[in-house]
Amino acid sequence: MQKVSANDRIRIATIGVGGMGSGDTRTALQIPGVELVAVADLYDGRLQHAKEVWGNISTTRDYREILARPDVDAVIIATPDHWHAKITTDALAAGKDVYCEKPMVQKINQGKTVIDAQKKSGNILQIGSQYASSLLFQKARELMKAGAIGELNMVEAYLDRNTAIGAWQYSIPPDASPETVDWDRYLGSAPKRPFDPLRFFRWRNYQDYGTGTAGDLFVHLLTGLHVVTDSIGPTRVYSCGGTRFWNDGRDVPDVMLAVMDYPKTAAHPAFTLSLRVNLASGGSRENFGFRFVGTEGVMATGFTSVTVMKVPRETEPGFTIDTFPESVQQEFLKKYRAEYPVKHPNPDSLRGISETKYNAPNTAHLEHHRNFYNAVRSRKPFFEDGVFGFRAAGPALLTNTSTFEGRVCHWNPETMTAS
């Protein structure tokens, strides 16, 4: 298909215009030259709403009609997770550039298929995990590479929520019915069952259609981590969790904790990662951040700031000689002070812990879409392609395997295979 030039308009279509799809579309339309021509969704109400918001656009229940349109240059895929791989591969085969919401795939065995489809098509594929484009994470990466905290040895990452919507209790429209919802098409490869509006509108709560906290939130955290550290992934994954508060019929945890081992590479030393998601948090509405712990300090990130706390290293090993005989203590101290003379205070030593804070705007969504449409124009892919996307999704999905099967999982970040 004819690709857009730097001066052409980019004509897009959105497949799935629920909360994320609508948000992605609104953000995309902030980019100069981007024009919406069509949307697809399986709930008639969302198709009607799309026309109310965006005017004279085409609407359909069948995404294949969109892929057949010659006037569509790129598509946004924001469907439930169990449709991501299928629609992405179909869109790439149809010659479309693709912005696919994270996680890139619902199941690990779909990852290579999507990567191969991208390579075969030669089209742009960008995964919608926006921390890859965050100015804040770019700053944290710069600080990490500059040795701001010395040698990295541990990372803590967390995302806690204290709201019903944050726990995926999305609203159910009163007109939801088999007449207004294309239930059979929605099920796709999922197990067949009678129409259930909860499973359609609150799909994140069910393993048949979503990926739980792993695919919704751990992927975000892993994306940010991989950007900051230049890592390609862990080698060992262990996770546990359960439903602690939202006993609403869901079959995925609302609290999950995970631990991952990252091997030494040319980009970074070996380190251990701890992940936490708590959708039953009794704290603030949403709590998000990282703590990168190094040999010379700690770097902490939130939504809009990066703080580096430098901690002077102990230059002496110290001693524990109180239980030695007096004569042995004196002999020890004589040798010790010969190697470590008493230091007198100076301005630097009195200064102790230092803290430096960097602020950045919370514009990651806009930056991420800007990077996608720049790639569509230039034909130079942004780095969060199928490989990067799968290297975040794969380990995240393994936390589900570990939790549900109660075992340690192994991941080869080079070959992107699990065991």
SVG drawing of the C-alpha trace seen along z (x, -y; Angstrom):
<svg xmlns="http://www.w3.org/2000/svg" viewBox="-32 -23 82 48">
<polyline fill="none" stroke="black" stroke-width="0.4" points="0.0,0.0 1.1,-3.6 2.8,-5.0 2.2,-8.5 4.8,-11.2 6.0,-13.7 3.4,-16.2 0.4,-13.9 -2.4,-13.4 -2.4,-10.1 -5.8,-8.4 -6.4,-6.1 -9.1,-3.8 -9.6,-2.5 -10.6,1.1 -12.2,1.1 -13.5,-2.2 -13.9,-1.5 -12.1,-3.5 -8.6,-2.9 -9.5,-3.0 -11.4,-6.3 -8.5,-7.8 -5.9,-6.7 -8.0,-8.1 -8.4,-11.5 -4.7,-11.6 -3.9,-10.6 -6.1,-13.4 -3.9,-15.9 -1.1,-15.1 -1.1,-17.4 -2.2,-15.7 -3.9,-12.7 -7.5,-12.1 -10.0,-9.5 -12.0,-7.8 -13.5,-4.7 -14.0,-2.8 -15.0,0.8 -16.6,2.1 -18.9,4.9 -21.3,2.8 -23.6,0.6 -23.7,-2.1 -20.0,-2.8 -20.4,-3.0 -23.2,-5.6 -21.1,-7.5 -18.1,-7.5 -20.3,-9.3 -21.5,-11.7 -17.9,-12.6 -16.1,-12.4 -18.9,-13.2 -19.0,-11.7 -17.0,-8.5 -17.7,-5.0 -18.6,-2.4 -18.7,1.4 -18.8,4.4 -16.4,6.3 -12.8,5.1 -12.0,6.8 -14.0,4.1 -11.6,1.6 -8.6,3.5 -10.0,3.8 -10.3,0.0 -7.6,-1.6 -8.1,-5.0 -6.8,-3.6 -3.1,-4.0 -2.8,-2.9 -5.0,-1.3 -5.2,-1.6 -6.0,1.8 -7.6,1.4 -9.7,4.6 -9.7,7.1 -6.4,8.8 -7.5,12.1 -8.0,10.3 -4.6,8.4 -2.5,11.0 -5.1,12.0 -6.1,8.4 -2.5,7.2 -1.3,10.0 -4.3,9.4 -3.7,5.7 0.0,6.1 -0.8,8.6 -3.3,6.0 -0.5,3.4 -1.5,1.3 0.7,-0.3 -0.3,0.8 -0.5,-0.8 -1.5,2.1 -2.4,1.6 -0.4,3.6 0.0,6.4 1.0,7.3 -0.3,10.8 -2.6,12.7 -0.6,15.9 3.2,16.4 2.9,18.7 1.5,15.8 4.6,13.6 6.7,15.0 3.8,15.1 3.3,11.3 7.0,10.6 7.2,12.7 4.2,10.9 5.8,7.5 9.1,8.6 7.2,10.1 5.1,7.1 7.8,4.4 5.1,2.2 5.3,0.2 4.2,2.0 4.3,0.0 3.0,1.4 0.9,-1.0 2.9,-0.9 3.5,-4.6 6.3,-4.7 8.6,-3.8 8.1,-7.4 8.0,-9.1 10.3,-12.1 10.6,-11.1 11.9,-7.6 14.2,-9.0 15.7,-11.3 16.0,-8.3 17.8,-6.3 20.2,-9.2 20.9,-9.3 21.4,-5.6 23.8,-5.5 25.8,-8.4 26.3,-6.3 24.1,-8.5 23.5,-5.7 26.6,-3.6 26.1,0.0 22.5,1.2 21.6,4.1 17.8,4.0 14.7,2.4 11.3,2.1 8.3,1.2 4.7,0.8 1.3,-0.4 -1.5,-0.4 -5.1,-1.6 -7.9,-2.4 -10.9,-2.9 -13.6,-0.7 -12.8,-1.9 -9.1,-1.2 -10.1,2.3 -11.9,2.7 -15.4,2.3 -16.5,0.6 -20.0,-0.6 -22.5,1.6 -24.9,-0.2 -28.6,0.5 -29.2,1.4 -26.6,4.2 -28.2,7.3 -27.5,9.9 -29.1,7.4 -26.7,4.5 -23.6,6.6 -22.0,9.0 -21.3,11.6 -20.4,14.5 -17.8,12.4 -16.5,11.1 -15.8,14.6 -13.6,15.5 -11.1,18.1 -12.4,17.9 -14.6,20.7 -18.2,20.5 -20.8,19.4 -24.1,17.6 -24.2,13.8 -22.9,12.1 -22.6,8.3 -20.1,8.5 -17.7,10.6 -18.0,8.2 -17.7,4.8 -15.5,6.0 -13.4,8.3 -10.2,7.6 -11.6,9.6 -11.5,12.9 -8.7,15.1 -10.7,16.0 -10.3,12.5 -7.7,10.5 -4.4,11.0 -5.3,9.5 -2.8,7.3 0.0,9.0 -1.0,7.8 -2.6,4.6 -0.1,3.2 3.0,5.4 3.7,4.7 3.8,1.0 6.3,1.5 8.5,3.8 8.4,1.4 9.6,-1.5 12.3,0.8 13.6,1.9 13.8,-1.7 15.8,-2.9 18.2,0.1 18.5,1.1 17.5,4.6 15.9,7.2 14.4,9.2 14.8,11.5 15.7,15.2 13.6,16.3 10.1,15.3 8.2,16.1 4.8,14.6 2.0,15.1 -1.3,13.3 -5.1,13.7 -8.4,12.0 -8.4,10.1 -11.2,7.6 -13.0,7.7 -14.9,10.9 -17.2,10.1 -16.8,13.4 -13.5,12.4 -10.9,15.2 -7.8,13.1 -6.0,11.7 -6.5,8.1 -3.2,8.3 0.0,9.7 3.6,9.7 6.4,10.9 10.2,11.3 12.4,11.5 16.1,12.1 17.9,10.1 21.2,11.4 24.4,9.4 24.7,7.9 26.9,5.4 24.3,2.7 23.9,3.5 25.0,5.7 22.8,8.5 19.9,7.2 16.7,8.4 13.3,6.8 10.3,6.8 6.9,5.9 3.7,5.1 0.1,4.4 -2.6,3.9 -6.1,3.1 -7.4,3.3 -5.1,0.7 -6.3,-1.3 -4.0,-4.2 -4.3,-6.9 -6.3,-6.8 -3.3,-5.6 0.2,-5.1 2.9,-4.4 6.7,-4.4 10.1,-2.8 13.1,-2.6 16.3,-1.9 18.8,-0.9 22.5,-1.1 25.8,-1.0 26.0,-4.7 22.4,-5.8 18.8,-5.4 16.8,-6.8 13.1,-7.1 10.5,-7.9 6.8,-8.8 4.4,-10.2 6.2,-13.5 9.5,-13.4 12.8,-11.6 14.7,-12.0 18.3,-10.9 19.5,-10.4 23.2,-10.0 24.5,-8.3 28.2,-8.5 29.7,-5.0 31.3,-3.8 35.0,-4.0 35.9,-1.9 34.7,1.7 34.3,1.0 35.0,3.5 33.3,5.8 36.1,6.4 34.2,5.9 34.3,9.6 38.1,10.0 40.6,9.9 41.9,6.3 45.3,7.1 43.9,8.5 41.6,5.4 44.7,3.1 46.6,5.1 43.6,5.1 43.1,1.3 46.8,0.6 46.7,2.4 43.3,1.1 44.2,-2.6 47.4,-2.1 45.2,-1.2 42.2,-3.5 43.5,-6.7 41.0,-8.8 39.4,-11.3 38.5,-14.8 35.2,-16.3 35.1,-18.5 32.3,-20.3 31.8,-17.3 31.6,-14.7 29.2,-16.9 26.9,-17.3 26.0,-13.6 23.0,-12.5 22.3,-14.7 19.1,-14.8 18.5,-16.1 15.0,-16.2 14.1,-16.4 10.6,-17.2 9.0,-16.2 5.5,-16.6 3.1,-13.7 2.7,-13.6 3.7,-10.0 0.5,-9.2 0.9,-12.1 4.6,-11.5 4.0,-7.9 1.4,-8.7 3.7,-11.4 6.5,-8.8 4.1,-6.4 3.0,-8.9 6.6,-10.1 7.5,-6.5 4.5,-6.2 5.8,-9.2 9.6,-8.5 9.3,-4.7 11.8,-4.5 10.2,-2.4 10.1,-3.5 12.0,-1.1 8.9,0.3 8.2,2.8 7.1,6.4 10.4,7.6 10.5,5.0 6.8,5.4 7.1,9.2 10.1,8.9 7.9,6.9 4.8,9.0 6.4,12.4 7.8,12.1 4.6,10.3 2.5,13.2 4.7,15.7 3.7,14.1 0.2,15.4 1.6,18.9 3.7,18.7 0.7,17.6 -1.8,20.1 0.5,23.0 2.5,22.2 6.0,22.6 9.1,20.7 9.1,19.9 12.2,19.5 12.5,17.1 15.2,16.8 15.3,13.0 17.5,13.6 15.3,16.2 12.1,15.0 11.1,18.5 9.7,19.8 10.2,23.0"/>
</svg>
